[in-house]
Amino acid sequence: MNKVLIIDDEPWAREVVKALGEWDRLGLRIVGEAEDGREGLRLMKELGPHIVLTDMRMPGVDGVELLKQINVQFPLLKIIVMSGYDDFMYLKQAIQSRAVEYLLKPVDPDELNAALAKCIHELQTQKLTVNTSWDSPLVFPSTPSMDRYVALRKRVFAALFELSKPAVLQALDKLEEFLINIFPEGLEPALIAKVGDDFLHILEQFMLENEAGFELHSSLNEEPSDWTDVPGTLAKIQINYLNAIDKIETLHKTKNRLLIPEVKDYIDKHFLEPITLESIAGKFYVSKEHLSRVFKTTVGENLTEFIIRKRMELARELLQQPHMSIKEAALMTGYTELAYFHRVFKKQFGLTPGDIQKGKK
């Protein structure tokens, strides 16, 4: 069962999160609560949570500093950021810290549970890949040496999961230093190829799980049989890992880029259906807050108001047709309550549906 830590300086806010989360259904257990980032870091070391839900504005160590520390000290932790402020600085830090989701308060229960489910999926994928079995062909002088190798191996994979080039470089440098110290006379080419094959196998799985399998051929540009020494092998692994990070980041940017023309085209085709900000956000795999913000910035109009305007413009056209009743125009544009249709129409045009009908006569 995955463990969850909640960090928020407001006790009532923590209670809300505890009440809204579907913990049993998701197989999660809340192991602790903290009032600020400093206490949160202490509990992370003490309790070992898998998922952290944190507020951003807190006394002492705030959310921005906390996320930076988590990135350094707990790179495999899954983070859900909660904030009562639609603040670009907070959003930017959340993105840089690879937070799974950025939720605006008051937290929506569906969004919270969807974010938790996403964390669980990433944890399962991460565990599957990092723990991929491999019978090591290397015989280490001692158990501590073998443990050190396993730890360094996991460190390399953790850096890959975090898409952190500096961490990958540092981890591979440490691994090279370790192997040269443990095997000063070098390794047989066949054994080195086994090491290289292990790292490429993990990379293949990682890219497939990130839906980048089509990039494998161009990324894995070396065959393990070509690897004959530790420094050269790890250098080639480094190139492959860094190339993979570039490709995954490009893929993520492409998938996450919200194309407003596509959103508008979707609305044009479906505005007579019961679509909402939430349903459209789900269609384009973004949060409703992000969709609302980008749409308003790009179009200059609130998305919901945009949909209403399109419906009202169609209603006005319908009302100008002979023998079209107000009730029929309302129903044809998605409004079953006539009184509500009247209010929305007048707010949009400053005229009632009846005024439009009179104007055509």
C-alpha positions as CSV (number, residue, x, y, z in Angstrom):
1,M,0.0,0.0,0.0
2,N,1.4,3.4,-1.0
3,K,1.9,6.0,1.7
4,V,0.7,9.6,1.5
5,L,1.9,12.7,3.4
6,I,-0.2,15.8,3.5
7,I,1.5,19.2,4.1
8,D,-0.6,22.3,4.7
9,D,-0.4,25.0,7.4
10,E,-4.2,25.1,7.6
11,P,-5.6,22.2,9.7
12,W,-9.1,22.5,8.0
13,A,-7.4,22.2,4.6
14,R,-5.8,19.0,5.6
15,E,-9.1,17.7,6.9
16,V,-10.8,18.5,3.6
17,V,-8.1,16.6,1.6
18,K,-8.5,13.6,3.9
19,A,-12.3,13.7,3.5
20,L,-12.2,14.0,-0.3
21,G,-9.6,11.4,-1.1
22,E,-10.8,7.8,-2.0
23,W,-8.0,6.3,0.0
24,D,-9.3,2.8,0.4
25,R,-10.4,2.4,-3.2
26,L,-7.0,3.6,-4.4
27,G,-5.0,1.5,-2.0
28,L,-3.5,4.5,-0.3
29,R,-2.7,5.2,3.4
30,I,-2.2,8.6,5.0
31,V,0.9,8.2,7.2
32,G,1.4,11.8,8.4
33,E,0.5,15.5,8.3
34,A,2.8,18.5,8.5
35,E,2.2,22.2,9.0
36,D,5.1,23.5,7.0
37,G,7.9,22.4,4.7
38,R,10.5,21.9,7.4
39,E,8.3,19.5,9.3
40,G,7.3,17.9,6.0
41,L,10.9,17.1,5.1
42,R,11.5,15.6,8.5
43,L,8.5,13.3,8.1
44,M,9.6,12.3,4.6
45,K,12.8,11.0,6.1
46,E,11.0,9.4,9.0
47,L,7.9,7.9,7.3
48,G,9.1,7.3,3.7
49,P,5.9,8.3,1.9
50,H,5.4,7.6,-1.8
51,I,3.1,10.6,-2.5
52,V,3.2,14.1,-1.1
53,L,0.3,16.6,-1.3
54,T,1.6,20.0,-0.4
55,D,0.3,23.6,-0.2
56,M,2.5,26.3,-1.6
57,R,2.0,29.3,0.8
58,M,3.3,28.2,4.2
59,P,5.3,29.8,7.0
60,G,9.0,28.9,7.3
61,V,10.0,26.6,4.5
62,D,7.3,27.4,1.9
63,G,6.2,25.2,-1.0
64,V,8.7,26.6,-3.5
65,E,11.7,25.8,-1.3
66,L,10.1,22.4,-0.3
67,L,9.8,21.3,-3.9
68,K,13.4,22.2,-4.6
69,Q,14.5,20.1,-1.6
70,I,12.3,17.2,-2.6
71,N,13.9,17.2,-6.0
72,V,17.3,16.9,-4.5
73,Q,16.6,14.6,-1.5
74,F,13.7,12.5,-2.7
75,P,13.8,12.4,-6.5
76,L,11.3,9.5,-6.8
77,L,8.6,11.0,-4.7
78,K,5.3,11.8,-6.5
79,I,4.1,15.4,-5.8
80,I,0.7,16.9,-6.0
81,V,0.7,20.7,-5.5
82,M,-2.3,22.4,-4.0
83,S,-2.7,26.2,-4.1
84,G,-5.3,28.8,-3.5
85,Y,-3.5,31.0,-5.9
86,D,-3.3,30.8,-9.7
87,D,0.3,32.0,-9.5
88,F,2.7,31.6,-12.4
89,M,5.7,31.4,-10.0
90,Y,4.1,28.5,-8.2
91,L,3.1,26.7,-11.4
92,K,6.6,27.2,-12.8
93,Q,8.2,25.6,-9.7
94,A,5.7,22.8,-9.8
95,I,6.6,22.0,-13.4
96,Q,10.3,22.3,-12.7
97,S,9.9,19.9,-9.8
98,R,7.9,17.5,-12.1
99,A,4.8,17.6,-9.9
100,V,2.2,15.1,-11.1
101,E,-0.6,17.7,-10.8
102,Y,-1.2,21.3,-9.8
103,L,-4.6,21.7,-8.1
104,L,-6.3,25.0,-7.4
105,K,-8.2,25.3,-4.1
106,P,-10.9,24.6,-3.3
107,V,-9.8,21.2,-4.3
108,D,-12.3,19.3,-6.6
109,P,-12.7,15.7,-5.4
110,D,-12.6,14.3,-8.9
111,E,-9.4,16.1,-9.8
112,L,-7.8,15.1,-6.5
113,N,-8.6,11.4,-7.0
114,A,-7.6,11.5,-10.6
115,A,-4.2,13.1,-9.6
116,L,-3.8,10.3,-6.9
117,A,-4.5,7.6,-9.5
118,K,-2.0,9.2,-11.8
119,C,0.6,9.1,-9.1
120,I,-0.1,5.4,-8.5
121,H,0.3,4.6,-12.1
122,E,3.6,6.4,-12.3
123,L,4.8,4.6,-9.1
124,Q,3.9,1.2,-10.6
125,T,5.6,2.0,-13.9
126,Q,8.7,3.3,-12.0
127,K,8.8,0.2,-9.8
128,L,8.5,-2.2,-12.7
129,T,11.3,-0.6,-14.6
130,V,13.8,0.1,-11.8
131,N,13.4,-3.4,-10.4
132,T,13.7,-5.1,-13.7
133,S,15.4,-8.4,-12.9
134,W,18.9,-9.0,-14.2
135,D,21.3,-11.8,-13.2
136,S,24.5,-9.9,-12.9
137,P,27.5,-11.5,-14.6
138,L,29.8,-9.6,-12.3
139,V,31.2,-11.3,-9.3
140,F,31.9,-8.7,-6.6
141,P,34.6,-9.1,-3.9
142,S,32.0,-8.5,-1.1
143,T,28.3,-8.1,-0.4
144,P,28.7,-4.4,0.3
145,S,30.3,-4.0,-3.2
146,M,27.3,-5.7,-4.8
147,D,24.9,-3.5,-2.7
148,R,26.8,-0.4,-3.8
149,Y,26.5,-1.5,-7.5
150,V,22.8,-2.0,-7.2
151,A,22.4,1.3,-5.4
152,L,24.3,3.1,-8.2
153,R,22.4,1.3,-10.9
154,K,19.1,2.5,-9.3
155,R,20.5,6.0,-9.0
156,V,21.1,6.1,-12.8
157,F,17.6,4.9,-13.5
158,A,16.1,7.4,-11.0
159,A,17.9,10.2,-12.8
160,L,16.5,8.9,-16.1
161,F,12.9,8.8,-14.6
162,E,13.3,12.4,-13.5
163,L,14.6,13.4,-16.9
164,S,17.5,15.1,-15.2
165,K,20.6,15.3,-17.4
166,P,22.9,16.5,-14.6
167,A,21.8,13.7,-12.4
168,V,22.4,11.1,-15.2
169,L,25.9,12.5,-15.8
170,Q,26.7,12.4,-12.1
171,A,25.3,8.9,-11.5
172,L,27.2,7.5,-14.5
173,D,30.4,9.1,-13.3
174,K,30.0,7.5,-9.9
175,L,29.3,4.1,-11.5
176,E,32.4,4.4,-13.7
177,E,34.5,5.3,-10.7
178,F,33.1,2.4,-8.7
179,L,33.6,-0.2,-11.5
180,I,37.2,0.9,-12.1
181,N,38.0,0.7,-8.4
182,I,36.4,-2.7,-7.9
183,F,37.9,-4.2,-11.2
184,P,41.3,-2.4,-11.6
185,E,42.4,-4.9,-14.2
186,G,39.4,-4.3,-16.3
187,L,36.5,-6.6,-17.4
188,E,36.1,-9.0,-20.2
189,P,34.3,-7.5,-23.3
190,A,31.5,-10.0,-23.0
191,L,30.8,-8.9,-19.4
192,I,31.0,-5.2,-20.3
193,A,28.5,-5.9,-23.1
194,K,26.2,-7.5,-20.5
195,V,26.3,-4.3,-18.4
196,G,25.6,-2.2,-21.4
197,D,22.7,-4.5,-22.4
198,D,21.2,-4.1,-19.0
199,F,21.2,-0.4,-19.2
200,L,19.8,-0.3,-22.7
201,H,17.0,-2.8,-21.7
202,I,15.9,-0.4,-19.0
203,L,16.0,2.5,-21.5
204,E,13.9,0.6,-24.0
205,Q,11.3,-0.1,-21.3
206,F,11.3,3.5,-20.2
207,M,10.8,4.8,-23.7
208,L,8.0,2.4,-24.5
209,E,6.2,3.3,-21.3
210,N,6.5,6.9,-22.2
211,E,4.9,6.1,-25.6
212,A,8.2,6.9,-27.4
213,G,8.8,3.4,-28.8
214,F,9.0,4.8,-32.3
215,E,12.1,6.7,-31.2
216,L,14.0,3.6,-30.1
217,H,15.8,2.8,-33.3
218,S,17.3,6.3,-33.6
219,S,18.1,6.6,-29.9
220,L,19.8,3.3,-29.3
221,N,22.6,3.9,-31.7
222,E,25.1,1.4,-30.3
223,E,25.1,-2.3,-30.1
224,P,26.3,-3.9,-26.8
225,S,28.7,-6.1,-28.8
226,D,30.6,-2.9,-29.8
227,W,31.4,-2.1,-26.2
228,T,34.8,-3.2,-25.0
229,D,35.8,-1.1,-22.0
230,V,34.0,0.5,-19.0
231,P,34.7,4.2,-19.8
232,G,33.7,3.8,-23.5
233,T,30.7,1.8,-22.7
234,L,29.4,4.2,-20.1
235,A,30.1,7.1,-22.4
236,K,27.9,5.6,-25.1
237,I,25.2,4.8,-22.5
238,Q,25.4,8.4,-21.5
239,I,24.8,9.6,-25.0
240,N,21.8,7.3,-25.4
241,Y,20.3,8.4,-22.1
242,L,20.7,12.1,-22.8
243,N,19.3,11.7,-26.3
244,A,16.3,9.8,-24.8
245,I,15.7,12.6,-22.3
246,D,15.6,15.1,-25.2
247,K,13.1,13.0,-27.1
248,I,10.9,12.4,-24.1
249,E,10.8,16.0,-23.2
250,T,10.0,17.0,-26.8
251,L,7.2,14.4,-26.8
252,H,5.8,15.7,-23.5
253,K,5.9,19.3,-24.8
254,T,4.1,18.3,-27.9
255,K,1.4,16.4,-26.0
256,N,1.0,19.1,-23.4
257,R,0.9,22.0,-25.8
258,L,-2.7,23.2,-25.8
259,L,-3.6,24.2,-29.3
260,I,-6.5,26.7,-28.9
261,P,-7.5,26.5,-32.6
262,E,-8.2,22.8,-32.1
263,V,-10.2,23.6,-29.0
264,K,-12.2,26.2,-30.9
265,D,-12.8,23.7,-33.7
266,Y,-14.0,21.1,-31.2
267,I,-16.4,23.6,-29.7
268,D,-17.7,24.7,-33.2
269,K,-18.6,21.0,-33.9
270,H,-20.1,20.2,-30.4
271,F,-21.4,23.5,-28.9
272,L,-25.0,22.2,-29.1
273,E,-24.1,19.2,-27.0
274,P,-23.9,19.5,-23.1
275,I,-20.1,20.3,-23.2
276,T,-18.5,22.0,-20.3
277,L,-15.1,23.4,-19.3
278,E,-14.4,20.2,-17.4
279,S,-15.4,17.9,-20.3
280,I,-13.3,19.8,-22.8
281,A,-10.3,19.8,-20.5
282,G,-10.7,16.0,-20.3
283,K,-10.9,15.8,-24.0
284,F,-7.5,17.6,-24.4
285,Y,-5.9,16.0,-21.3
286,V,-5.3,19.2,-19.4
287,S,-6.6,20.6,-16.1
288,K,-9.7,22.8,-16.3
289,E,-7.7,25.6,-14.7
290,H,-5.0,25.5,-17.4
291,L,-7.5,25.3,-20.2
292,S,-9.5,28.3,-18.8
293,R,-6.4,30.4,-18.3
294,V,-4.9,29.7,-21.8
295,F,-8.2,30.0,-23.6
296,K,-8.9,33.4,-22.0
297,T,-5.4,34.7,-22.7
298,T,-5.5,33.5,-26.3
299,V,-9.1,34.2,-27.3
300,G,-9.8,37.1,-25.0
301,E,-13.0,35.5,-23.8
302,N,-13.9,33.1,-21.1
303,L,-14.5,29.6,-22.5
304,T,-17.9,29.1,-21.0
305,E,-18.9,32.6,-22.3
306,F,-17.6,31.6,-25.7
307,I,-19.9,28.5,-25.8
308,I,-22.9,30.5,-24.6
309,R,-22.2,33.2,-27.2
310,K,-22.2,30.6,-30.0
311,R,-25.5,29.1,-28.8
312,M,-27.1,32.5,-28.5
313,E,-25.9,33.6,-32.0
314,L,-27.5,30.5,-33.4
315,A,-30.7,31.1,-31.4
316,R,-30.9,34.6,-32.8
317,E,-30.6,33.3,-36.3
318,L,-33.3,30.7,-35.6
319,L,-35.7,33.3,-34.2
320,Q,-35.4,35.3,-37.4
321,Q,-36.8,32.3,-39.4
322,P,-40.5,32.3,-40.2
323,H,-42.7,30.1,-37.9
324,M,-39.9,29.5,-35.4
325,S,-41.2,29.7,-31.8
326,I,-39.1,30.8,-28.9
327,K,-39.4,27.4,-27.2
328,E,-38.2,25.6,-30.4
329,A,-35.2,27.9,-30.6
330,A,-34.4,27.3,-27.0
331,L,-34.6,23.6,-27.3
332,M,-32.5,23.5,-30.5
333,T,-29.7,25.4,-28.8
334,G,-29.7,23.2,-25.7
335,Y,-31.9,25.1,-23.3
336,T,-34.9,23.2,-21.7
337,E,-35.8,25.9,-19.3
338,L,-37.5,28.8,-21.2
339,A,-37.0,31.3,-18.4
340,Y,-33.3,30.6,-18.2
341,F,-33.0,30.9,-22.0
342,H,-34.7,34.3,-21.8
343,R,-32.2,35.5,-19.2
344,V,-29.2,34.3,-21.0
345,F,-30.4,35.7,-24.3
346,K,-31.1,39.2,-22.9
347,K,-27.8,39.3,-21.1
348,Q,-26.0,38.4,-24.4
349,F,-27.8,40.9,-26.7
350,G,-29.7,43.3,-24.5
351,L,-32.9,42.2,-26.2
352,T,-35.4,39.5,-25.4
353,P,-36.1,36.7,-27.9
354,G,-39.5,38.3,-28.4
355,D,-37.8,41.6,-29.4
356,I,-35.9,39.7,-32.1
357,Q,-39.1,38.2,-33.4
358,K,-40.8,41.5,-33.5
359,G,-37.9,43.0,-35.4
360,K,-38.4,40.6,-38.2
361,K,-42.0,41.5,-38.7
